[in-house]
Amino acid sequence: MSKSLRVRAPFDPIAAEYADLKYDEGSGALYVETYSQTVSASASQWAWKARGRAGGATGRQDGVLGAPSLESSAMRSVLENLSSITVDVLQWVPWRIGERIWKEVVRAQLDSFHIWRVFVTVYHEEEEMSLMYHRQSIIKPSIPLDGYVKPIVSESFHWITHLSISNVIFSRSELVNLSKLVNIGALDILASPRFPQISRDTMEDGIVRAWSRAAAEEGAFPKLRVLMLRYHTEVTPRSLEYINSFPSLMLYNVTGCSITARSEAKARKLGWTCEAGRDLVEALHRDKEMARSWDLPIHACFRRAGVLQSLDTSKVESVKRIDKLPVLNFRIGPNASEDLFTAFLKLDMLFFQRLPPDDTGTASESEASKKDGPEDDRPEPSPPHKRRKLKVSKHKNFEELLKEFGGM
């Protein structure tokens, strides 16, 4: 929640020409009064929120009788002083001890995003299952989008972010600035028809063009595989001209936008093919490992896009490295995942899939000429045919507490 802060600045004769002067009766001084926007501390604490309470952490297994051991006492102190854990401290702690601490953090439900970020930054190569995935939801956003994006950026790619924004409006400049989120792997922005009271939709072709320019000139979105822009009337076939600048993009979902299957001819010229929702669902179900991600369709799409991307032999090793990274599923707005899951169940999807390198531009000149002309004048094509699928205690610092575990 933002509020105005009134600030008294010393008298400046130059500024006085452009502002109303104020007079302090107590001192007789002249001053200029300005206002600035601040963000309340409570609104910026989302990264620390967890389901458990530090005061309720025992640091020992339930049902154990007798006095707690030295290890249990040390663990309880660690849990009560999680705010002392930083990357600089934890990097000196071996994984055999860090793992025990992390599992106690998870058991006590104290695994806030901030704590997960610290642990995954240090231990992202350990492939611990409980570290490999973190879900964070902001149902009612109360601060600018940048306040959520900055903490989830990992320039060193310690994790991949899947960002879903639904049923909430951010400004055009805020959306353009998503290009700073270098470790984003999947982006879903939904303007759901279920919320007609939200009528001011800022998502449009110009934003995709700005992202494309950032990708081409600044190397933005290097790992973005999946882009979903759903129910945005200002997203048109023109956006197809910009998506080739995203080096890793394989799936472009435009369900409910001003794009139809009639745009397939234009898409194929650019190296994309139009796919129906049923085709993607069947492809996802072929892979049992993907099926385990059905509670998060955006993650399943990310994995599917990785399979398509690996068809380019030059990218196989890069795909493998990215797929081994922990995943942050970050959702802003109500029903961010529910709407996507519902769309999958109804097969109510329209998306474009990048063609493999050897298939790009296979349409002959004669075929292309037959399809030339205004898209709206052409008859609605039949549904796409099925395509071939490719298989401390407070008085002790954190270091002293860790020594009580032994082996340090």
N, C-alpha and C positions, 0 to 999 in steps of 0.2 A: 504494500500500500504506500503510495507516494504522498508527500505533503509539501507545502511551501515553507521555505525557510527565509525569514527576513534578515538581511545582512546590512549593517551600517558600514559604509566605506568612508575613508578620510576624504575631505573636500579636495576635488580635482577641478581646477578652473576650466580645463578643456572639456571634461565630462559635463560640467555644469551648463555648457551651451546646449546640451542635448537632453537634459533631464531636469526635472523639477527639484529645486533645492529644498531641504528640510532644515528646520531650525531647532536646536536643542536649548530649551529655556534654562536648563540647569547650568550649562557651561557656556552658553552663548555661541557655540560652534555651529558652523554650517556643514552639512553632510549630504551625501547622495544615498538614497535607499534603493536597493535592488533586491530581486527575488530569485531564488534558485530552487530547483527541484531536488529532493532527497528521497531516498528509499528507506523505509523503516527497517530496523534490524530484524524484526520478526519475519518479514517477507523474504529476507535473504538467507534464512536458516533452513530452507527446504533440504539442502544437501546433508544436514545432520539428522533428519527425522528418521526414526526407526520404530518398529513395532514394540520392542522391549524397552525396559527401563534399567538404567545402570544400577540403581539401588536394589533391584530385584535379582541381580546376578549373583550366583552362589560360588561359581568357580569350581564346582565339584559335581559329581554325578548324583542325581537324586536317589534316595534310598540308602546312602552310605551312612552308617552310624558312627558315633564317636567324634573325637576332636578332628578338625580338618588337618590334613597334612600340610607341610611347608609349601609344597607345590600348589595345593588348592588355595592356600592363603595368598600366595603370590599371584595366582591366576585371578582371584577375586579382586585384588588390588589393581591388576592390569585392566580388567573390565570396568572398574570404577574410574579409571583414568585414561579412557580411550582418547580423549582430546589431546593427550600428550604424544600420541603415536603420529609420527611424521615419516615421510620417505627417507629423510636423512638419518633417522634413528633406526628404522626397520631394515635398512639396507645392510646393516652389520649383523643382523639376526639370521642364523642359518634356518633353512626351510624346515628342518625337523622340529624346531621350536616355534617358528612362525606358523606352521601348519596346526599345531596344538592350540595356539592362541586363536587362529582364525576359526577353527571348528567350535571353540567355546563362544566366540563372538556370534556365530551363526546360531548355535543352540540357544543362546540368551536373546536372540532376535535383536541384536544390536548392530546388525550389518547395514548401516545407513549407506547412502551413496558415497559420502566422504570417506568412510572407513574402507568400503570396497575399493574405491579409487586408490587409496594408499597401498593396500595389499596387492592389488592387481598390477600396480606400477612396479613393485619390487619383485613379485613372484609370478609374472605373467607367463613365464616359460615352464612352470611346473605342471601345467595341465591338470590342476586340481578341479574336479567337476563342479564343486560349489563355488569356485572362483570364475568359472568359464562363462557364467551368465548372471546378469543382474537386471532386474526390472524396476523402473522408477516411473511413477505416475504423478502428474500434476493435474488434478481434476479441475481446479479453479485457479488458473494462472493469475497472479496479482502483481507481477513485475514485468518490465520489458523483456522481449524475447532474448536479447543479448545476455540478460542476467541468468538465463538457463543454459545458453549455448556455451559461454566461456568456460564453465567448470567441466563440461563434457568433451572439450577438445583435448586430444592427445597427439601432439605433433610428433612424438616418437612412436606412435602406433602401438601403444601398450594394450589398446582395445579398439574394437570397431563399434561404432554407434549406429543404431537403427532408430531414426527419429520419426515419430508420428505426431502430426498436429491435426486436431479435428475439432470442428464446431467452435472455433475461436478465431477472431480476426486480428492479425498483426499487420503493421503498416508495410508498404511496398519496400521501403528502405530496410526494414528489419528482415524481410524475407530475402532480399538481395544479399544481405550480410551473412546468410547461411553458408556462403562460399568460404568463410573462414573456418568452418568445421571440416578440417582436412581429413579426419578419420571417419567420415560418414560413409556407410556402406549401403544404406537403404533410406530413402526419404519418402514419406507418405503425407500428403497435405490434402485433407478432406473438407469440403464444404457440403455437409450432409443435407439432403432435402428434408430430413426429419426435423431440422431446426430452421423453419422458414423465417423466424424472427431475426436471424442473422442475414441481412440482405446486402450488406456492403462487403462484397468479395473483392479482395485486392489481387488475387492470383490471376496472371494473364501472360500472354506470349512474351511481353517485354521483360518479365522477370526471368523466364527461361533463356532469353537472349542475353541478359546480363550475366547469368550463370555460365552460359556458353563462352562468353568473352573472357570471364575470369578463368575458366578451365583452359582456354587456348593461350592466354597471355600470362597467367600467373600460376598455372599448374593446379588450380583448384579442383576439388572433387576427384582426386586421383584414383580412389577405390570405390566410387559410387557405382553399384551394379544395378540397383533397382530404383526407379523414379516413378512414383504414383501421384498423379494430380487428378483427383476425382471430383466430379460435379462442379467444375469451374467453367462457366459459359464463355469466358474470355480466353480460354485455351483452345486454339484452333489448329487446323492442319499446318499453319505456318510454323508452329513450334517444332515440327518434324525437321525443319531446315537447320535447327540449332543443336539437336541432341548428339550429332556425330562428334562434337567437340569433347564429350565426356569419354575419356579413353577406356573406362571399364564398364560403361553402361550397356546392359544386355536386355533389360525389360523396361518398357515404358507404358505404364497403365494410365489410360485416359478415359476411364469409365465415366459416363455422364457429362463429358465435355462436348464442345462443338466440333468433335471429330467423329466420323463414322467409318464403317468398313469401306466406303467409297474412296477413302484416302489411300487404299493399299497400293494403287498404281504409283502414286507419288512416293510412297514409303519405299517401295522396291527399288526405285531409281536411286534412292539415298542409302540403300543397303539394309532395309528393314522389311519385315513381313508382318501382316496383320494376323493375330491369333485370337481364337475364341476362348472364353473362360474354361470350357470343358477340356480343351487341349492341355491347358496348364495344370488343371487339377489332376488329370490322368498322369501327366508327367511327374508330378510331385509324389503321387502314390506309388510309383514304380520303385522309389528308393525308400527302404525301410527307415534309414537314418533320418531322412527328411520327414517321414511320417511322424516321428517322435516330436517334431516341431509344430504339429498341427494347432497347438494352442496359440501359436504365434505365426500366422500365415506370412507375415512380412519376412520372418527369418527363413521360412521354407522357400520363399521366392528368392531370397539372397543366396541360398544354397543352390537352387536350381540355376540361377544366373551364373554361379561359379562353374557349374558343369558345362554350360554353354560357352563360357569364357575360355575354359581349358581346351576347347577345340582348336584354339590357336596355340600350337605347340610352343611358341615363344613365351607364352604366359603361364604355362603349367606350374612352374616352380613358384611364381608369384601368387597364384591362386592357392596353392597348398599352404604357403606361409600365412596368408590372410585367413584361411579357414581354421587355422590353429589358434588364432587370437581369441581372447575373451570377447564377449558380446554384451553391450549395454543396450537394452531396449528401453528407450526414453519416450514417454507418451505425455503429450500436453493437450488438455481439453477432455471433455466427457466422451465416453464411448469410443476412444481412439482405436482399441483393438476389436471391440464388439462389432462395429460397423464393417470392418474389413473381413472378419470371420463370417458375418452374415452374407456379404457379397460372394464369398467363396462357396458357401453352401447353395446359394441361388444360381451360381455360375453367371452372375450378372456382372461380367467384366469385358472390357475391350482393351487390349494391350498390343503393343508392337514389340517384336522380338528381333534383335540384330541377327542378320544372316551370317552364317559361317563365312570365312574369307573366300572360299572357293565358290560360294553361291552368290556373292554380291555381283549385281549387274548382269545376271544371267538372262534377263528379258531381252529379246532381240529388238532391233530398231523398229521392225515392222510391228511387233507386238506393242511397243511403246507408243507408236504413232496411232494405233487403233484406239488407245486409251486416252489420247490427248483430248483437250477440250475442257470446258468448265465441269468441275466435279458434280455440281448440283444438277447438270443436264443429263448425266448418265443414269441409267436405271439401277436400282439397288441390286447389287450382286447377290447371288445365293450364298448361304453361309459357307465359310471356308471349309474345304474338304479336310479330312483328317490327314495330317502330315506324319511322316516317319519320325519317331521319337528317338533321340540319342540318349543310346544307353549311357596403584601405588598408594599405595596409600598416598594421601595428599602431601605427606612430608618426605616422600621419597621420589626421586626422579625415575624416569622410565628405565634407564640403563640399570639402576640398582635393583629394580624389581626383577628384571630379566635374569640377573645373576642368581636369584634364588631358585631358578629352574635347574641350575647346574649345567655344566658343559659349555659355559660361555668363556 
